[in-house]
Amino acid sequence: MLRPCISAAAIFHCTTTMSLKDSVDVDAVARVGLEKLGYKQEMKRSRGLVHILFMTLAIMAVPYGLAAPIATSLIGGGPAVMIWGWILVSVLTQTLALSLAEICSKYPTSAGAYYWCYRLASPRTRVLASWINGWLTVVGVWTIALSVTFGTAQLVVAGAGIYHTEWNATAWQTYVIFLGVTAVACLFCLFFNKHLPAIDIICACWTGLGIIVILICLSVKAAAGRHSISFALGHFDPSYSGWTPGWSFFIGLLPPAYTYSAIGMIANMAEEVHNPSEILPKAITWSIPIGALSGVVFLLPILFTLPDVATLLQVSSGQPIGLMFTLVMGSRAGGFGLWFIIFGIGMFCAISISCAASRATWAFARDKAIPFHRSFSKISPYFNDVPVNALLLSTVIQILLGLIYLGSTAAFNAFVGVAVMCLGASYAMPVAISLMNGRQDMDDAPFNLGRFGTAINAVAVLWIMFANVLFSMPAVIPVTRVSMNYASVVFVGFGVISAVWYLINGQFHYTGPPIPEESAGSSGSNRSDSPLQR
C-alpha cells in the first residue's frame, strides 16, 4: 500500500493559506463593522493581538515612566510610596482599562473616546459632548507625546552627565536634543510604518531583557549599600515635599499615574487591527497586569539598593536616574549601561506614542473638527497608509510647545500634568455617560463586564477625578515661581481655546461623527454626510 507523501513545505503552505484566508475573512467582517459605525476602511489592517498588546506596553513604557519622574516619587516619600503607590495605581487603573475595553469592543473605531461620547450621549448633548471630548483627546495625545520626547531628551542630558558631571545643559541645548528625538520618532512613523508592528515586538524584548539585566546588575553590585526589607518596602519620609504625610503619599502617585495615562490611546489604532472588537479589549485589559508585574520587578532592586535620597535630589537637571545607576553600580560605565536601557525604552515609546497621536489627529480631522480638516484627514498612498499631514501636524505642535521651555521650565512642566488631565478626562467622559444611562448601551457589548460593571465604572471615574486634582497640585511647598504647578491654568486655557473655536467654526461645520441611516434610529441621529457617501 502506497502512503501519500506530504512534505513539510506543503503543510506550511496549507497552514499559511488557511491563516491568510482566516485573516482576510476577519478583516472583511471588521470592514463591514466599521461601515456600520459610519466610516469606510482607509487603512490596511496589519496588527494582531501580539502586535497591539506590545504597542500598548511600548506606549506604557513602564521602566521609562517610573524612572524619568523618579524625583517626584522620592520627594513624595521614597520607597514605601514607590512600591505600594505603584500597586495601588495599577489596581485603580485596571478598573479604567476594563471600562474602556467594554466600550471599545462595541465601537472599535480610531475616533475613540469622542465617538463613544457621541453614541452614548443624548441627542441634545451628543455633538457638544463629542466636541469637548475630541479636543481633550487631541490636546492630550499631543502633550503626552511631547512629554515623552522631551523627557527622553532630558534623559540624554542625564546620560551625558554621567561622564561630564560639570556640564549643565542650557535650555536651548536641551531643546536641540528634543528636536533630534522628535525627528527620529517622526521619521520612523513616516518611512517605517509597515515595520512598526515588528518594532513593537523588538521593544517588548528590549524592555523585558532590560528589566532582567537591571535586576541582576543592581542586586549583584549594590555599591551604595543594601537596605533591609523593612526599608525597601516600608520607609516613608515626606519631609522633602513639605506636605502632610497623607497628601505627600498621594504626590508620590504621580509617576505611576503618568505611566498609565495613555492606555486608551491604543483605541486610535482600531482601524489597523484584525478583529478589533475582540483584540483591542484583550490588549487594553492584559496590559495592566503585565505592566504592573514588570513595574514591581523593576522597582524592587532599586529600592533595596537606593543611594542617599538627598544626594539624588541635588542633581541640577532634576533627572537623577543617571547618578542613581552610577552610584549603585560603582562605576560610570555600569551606570551608563543601565541608563542606556532606559533611554532605549524611551525612544521606543516616543515612536509608538507618536504613531498613535497621528491616528487620533487624523480621526478628529476626518470628522471636520480640526482647522483645514480636508488636508489633515488625507491618507498618503505613497507612505504605506500613513496619515502624513496629521503626523506632521502633531509633530509641529510638539515642536512649537517645546519652545515654551526656553522661556519658562515651570510653564513647560505643566504640560505633563495637562496631558494626564486631558487624557484622563477624555477616558472618564464616555464611562460616566454610560453610567448615567444605567449602562443600557453596554448590554450587547462583546466584552461585557456584567453585574460588576457599575462598580467598576464608578471606581474608574472617581479615580480619574481624583487624579486630575492630584496633577493640579504642586509637588513641593511652600510654592515658588519655579515649583508652582501651572497644569490647571494650561488645562483651562486649552478649554477656552476649544470653546472659542466651537463658537467661531465648530457650531457651523461640526455635526459629530457619522452614523449610517440603518443605525440612526437607535442612536437618535440622522446624519447623512457619512464618509461612506462621499
N, C-alpha and C positions, 0 to 999 in steps of 0.2 A: 504494500500500500504506500502510495506516494504522499508525503506530507507537504503541505504548502509552505514555501519558504517566504517568510515575511521579514524583510530587512529592517534594521533599526532606523534607517533613513525613511523608509515607508511609514513606519509607526510615527516618527517625528513629524512627517509631512501631514499625516492624517490628524494628529493631535493639534498641530499648528492651524490647519484648515478649520477644524472644529472650533478651536479657540477664537480664530478670527471671525468665523460665522457668528458665534455667540456674541462677540463684541459688537459686530455690525447690527445684530438684532437688538441688543440692548441700546445701542446708540439711536436706532430708529425709534424705539419706544421713548427714549429721552427727548428726541426731537419733537415727537408728537406731543409729549407732555409740556415741552417748552412753548409750543404753539398754543396750547390750551391756557397757558399763563399770559399769552399776548405777544410773545416775541418769536422771531424767526431765528433759526440756527445760523450763526455767522462765524463761529469759531470751531475748530476741529476738536473733538473730544479725544484726549490723549492720556488722561490720567486715571489710574485705577486707585484702589484703596491704599496700597503701599505708598504710591507717589503722593497722594493728597494728605495722608497721615504724616508722612515725613516732611511735607511742606508746612503743615501746621506746627510740627515740632521745630522746624527751621525758623519760622516766624516767632515762635515762643522763645527759642534760643536760651534755654534755662541757665547754663553757666554764665553766659554773657549778661543776661537780665539780672542775675544776682550779683555778679562781680562788678559790673560798671557802676552801679549806685551803692556799692557796699559801704561807703562812708555814712550814708543815711542810716543803715542798719546799725552801725557801730555807735552813731550818735543816739539812736533810739533806745539803746540798752545793751547791745552786744550779743553774746552767744544765745541767751535764752530767747531773745526776740527773733534772732535769725532762724533758729531751728523750729520753734513752736509757732512763730508767726507764719513761716512757710507752710507748715502743715495746716494751720487754721485757714489761711487764704486758699489753699488748694481745695479744702473741703467746701468752702463757700463758693469758689469758682466752679466747682463741679455742678452745683445747682444751676448756675447760669448756663453752663455748657449743655446740660440736659434740656433746659428750657429752649435754647436756641436750636438744638438738634431737632426737637419736636416740630417747631415751626418751619425750619429749613426742609424737613422731609416732605412737607406738604407744598411748599413754594420754593423749589430749588432753582433759583434764578440768580444771575450775577448782580441784579439790582439789590438783592439782600434786604436789609432791615427796613429801608424806606418803602419797598414794595410790600413787605409784610404789614407795615402800618396801614398802607392804603387798603389792602384786602381785609384787614381786621377791624378798622375803624368804621364808624357810621358814615353814611353818605354825606352827611352835613359837615363832618370834620375831616374826612379822609384826605382831601387834597392838601390842606394846610398841615396835617399831621405828617404826611409823606414828604412835604417840602422841608419842614423843620428837621425831620429825621435824616433826609438826604444830605442836607448841609452839615448836620452833625457828623454824618459818616465821612463825607469827603474832607472836611476840616480835620477830623480825627485821623484818617489814613495819611493825609499829607503831613501832619505834625508828628505822628508816630514814626513815619518813615524818616522824617527829619531828625528825630531824637536818636534813631538807630545809627544813621550815617554820621551825625555829628558826634554821637557817643563813641563810635568806632574811631573817629579822628582823634578824640581826646585820649582814647586808649593807645593810639600811636604815640602821642606825646608822653604818656606814662611809660611806654616801652622804651622810647628814646632816653627817658630819664634814668633808666637802669644803668646805662653806660655813661650818661652825661648828667650827673647829678646836679651840676652847677647851672644847667641850662633851664631857663624858664621861658616857655613858649609865649610869644606875644599873641594878642587876639588875631591879628591878621595872619600869622603863621599857622595858627590852629585852623583858621578859615580856609587857607590854601590846602591844607591836608584834607579838610572836609570836602572841598571841591574834587580832590582826587578820588576819595572814597565814593562820592556820589557818581562821578563819571564812570568808575568801574562797574557799579551796580547797574547804571543805566545802559551801558554798552552790553552787559550780559543779557539784560532783558530784551534789548533791541536785536542783537545779532545771534543769540544762542537760545531763543525761545523754545525751539523744539528739543533742546537738550536740558532744559530746566528740570524736568522730572528726574533725569539721571543725576543732575547736580544736587537735588534734594536728597537723593539716596546717599550720595557721597557725603553730604552734610551730616546725615544721621550717623554714618560710620565714623566720621571725624569727631563728632560730639561724643558718641559712646566710647570710643577708644581714648579720647581726650580725658574724659571723666575718670576712666580707669587709670590712666597714666598719672593724673593729678593725685588720685587716691594713693597710689603706690609711692610716688615720689615724696609727697608731704609726710606720709606715715613713716617712711624709712629715714628721711633726713632729720626733720624736726630740729633744725639748727637753732631756732629761737626758744627751744624748750617744749616740753609736753605738759598738758593740763590733765587734771583728773576728770572723771566723768561728771562729777558734780559741777565743775566749772564749765565744761563744754555744753552741758545740757541745762544748766541752771543759773549761771552767772548773769546778773542783771544790774547794770549801772546806768541809771537815767540822768546822771549829773551833767553829761555833755550837752543835753538838749535844753535843760533849764525848765522843762515841763514837769508836771507832777508824774509820778511813776506810771499811773494808769494811762495817761494820754501819751507819754513817751513811748510806751509799748506800741500804741497804735501808730505813732510816727514811724516806728520801725517796720510797719507793714507795707510801707510804700514800695520798696523794691520787689517783694513778691507780687503785689498788685500790678505793678508796672510790667513784670514778666508775663503775666496772664492777660494783659489788657487787650491784646489783638487777636484773641482766639476766634472771634466771629468773622475776621477778615477772610477766612477760608471760604465763606459763603460766596464771596465775589468771584470765585473760580468755578462756580457751579456749572457754567455752560461749557466747560472744558473737561468735565468729569464723566466717565462712564457711569450710568445708573446712579445719578446724584441723589435721588430720594433715599437710597439705601446706603451709599458710600459716605456721603457727607456727614450724616448723623453719627456714623461709627467713628469717623475721623475726629469729629469735634469732641465726642464723649471719651474716646480712648486716649486722646492727647493729654488730658488732665492727670489721670493716674500714672501714665508713663512719665510725664513731666515732673510730677510730684516725687516719684521714686528717684529719678535722675537728680533732682534737686537735693534730696536727702543725702545721696551718695556723694554729691559734690561738696555739700556743706560740712559734713561730719569731719573729714580730715582737716579742714580749715579751722574748725572750732577747737579741735584737740591740739593744734599747733599754732594757734593765733599769737602773733607777736604783740608787743605792748600797744594798746589802742591809742594812747596819747601820741605815740610816735607816728602811727599811721595817719592820724587826723591832722598832723602838722604838714603834710605834703602840700606844697603850694598850688599844685594843679587841681587839688581836690579829688584826685583819682589815685588812691593808694594801692591798687591791686598789684602794680609792678613792684613797689617796695615790699609789699607783704610777701610775695613769692620769693623775692631775693633774700629776705631775712630768714624765711623758713628753709630755703634750700641752702643757704650759707654761701652762695656764690652768684655772681651776676649771670653767668652762663645758665645756671639752673633756673634762676628767676626768669630770664628771658625765654627759655624754652617753654615754661608753663604759661607765661604771658602770651606767647605766640599761639598756643592752643585757643585761648580766649579770643584773641584777635581774629583767628580764622573763623570761629563761630560767629563773631560779629559781622564779618564780611559775607558769610553765607546768609545770615539774617537780613542784611541790607539788600541783597539780591532778591530774596523771596518776598520781602515786605514791599519792595518797590514794584515787583510784578503784580502783587495783589492790589496795591494802591492804584496802579494804572487801570486795572479792571473796574474798580469801584468808580473811578473818574469817568471812564468810558460809559459805564452803565447809566450814570446820572445824566451825562450829556445826551445819551440815546433818548432819554425821556424829556429833552428840551429844558433842562433845569439849569444849565451852565451857559454863560455867555458864549456865543459862537459855537453853539452845540452841534451844528452840522459838520463842522471841521473836527471837533473832538470826539465825535461818535463814529468816525470812519475806522474801518479795519484795513490795514495795509495789505495788499495782495503780494507785496514784494518782500515782506519780513516775516513769513510764516505765521500769519494770522495775529500779528501784534497790533494793538491799537496805538500806533506810533504817536499820533498827536496827543492823545490822552497821557501817554507815558512822558512825553516831553513837557506837557503842562505840569504834571505832578512834580517832575524834576526841577523845572524852572521855579515853581513856587517854593520848593525846599531851598533852592539857592538864594532866592530873594529873602526868605525869612531868616536864613543863616546870617545875612548881613547885620541883623539886629545885634548879633554877638559882638560886632565891632564897636557898637555904641554902649551896650549895657549887658553884661553877663547875667545879671539878675533878671532882666526882662526876657532874655533869651531862654533861661532855665524854666521860665513859666510855661513854655511851650510843651515841655514834657508832661506837666500836670494837665495842660489843656488837652493833649492827645488822649490821655486816660479818661478825662472827664467827658470829652465828646464821644469817644467810642463806647464808654460805659452807658451814657445816656441813650445813645442810638440803639444799644442792645436791650436796655430796660424798657424802652417805649413799646415795642410790639408785645413783649411779655406782659407788661402792665395792661395794655389794651385787651389782650386775650383774657386776662384775669377778670377785668371789669365786665367782659362779655359772658362770664361764667364758664369760660373755656369751651363753649359750644362749638367753636370753629375747629377745635382740635380733635373732635370725636373721630374723624376719619383720617387723621394723620398717620402715615405709615409707621412712624416711630412715635408711639403713644406712651405717655407717662402714666396713664391710668388714674387710679384713685389717689395716687401720690402727687399728681400734677399740680394741684392747687397749692399745697405746702411747698413744693419745690420752687414753683414760680414766685411765690411770696418771699421766700428767703432770698432768691436771686435779686429781686427788685430792691428789697431792703438793703442788701449788701452793696449794690451799686449806689444807692442813695447815700449810704454812709461813706463809701469810698470817695465819692465826689466831694463830700465835706472834708474828708481827710486830705485830699490833694489840693485843697484850697488853703490849708494851714501852713504856716512857716515851720520848718523843721527845728529851728532854734529860737529861743527867746532869751533876753529881750531882742526885739526885732530892730534891725538896722536897715539902711537903704539897700545894702548888698544882700542881706539874708531874708528880706521881705519876699513873700510868695505872691507874685502878681497873676497867678493862674486864673483866679476868679475874674479879675479885670479883663484879661485877654479873652476868656470864655464868653463873658457878656459882650465884649467888643465884636467878636465874630457873630454872635447872635443878632446884634444890632445891624451889622452889615447884611446878613442874610434877610432880615426883615425889610430893610430898605430896598434891597434888590427885588424882593417879592412885590413890594408896592410899585416899584418902577416897571418891572418886567414880568415877574412870575405870575401875578394875578391875571395877566392878559394872555400868556402863552403856555403856562404850565397847567395842565389838566390832570396830572397824575399819571402813573403807569398805565399801559393799555390793558384792557380786559376784552377778550373776544365776545361777540354777541351771545354765544351759547352759554357763557358763564356770567353774563352781565346781570341776569335776573337774580341769581343767588348772591351776587356781590353788591347789588343796589347801584350799579353804574351802567351806563350805556354809551361808553366812549367808543367812537368809531374810527379814530385815527390811529389804529394799531399799525405797528411796523409790518404786520403781515399783509396789510392792504396798501402799502406804499409801493 
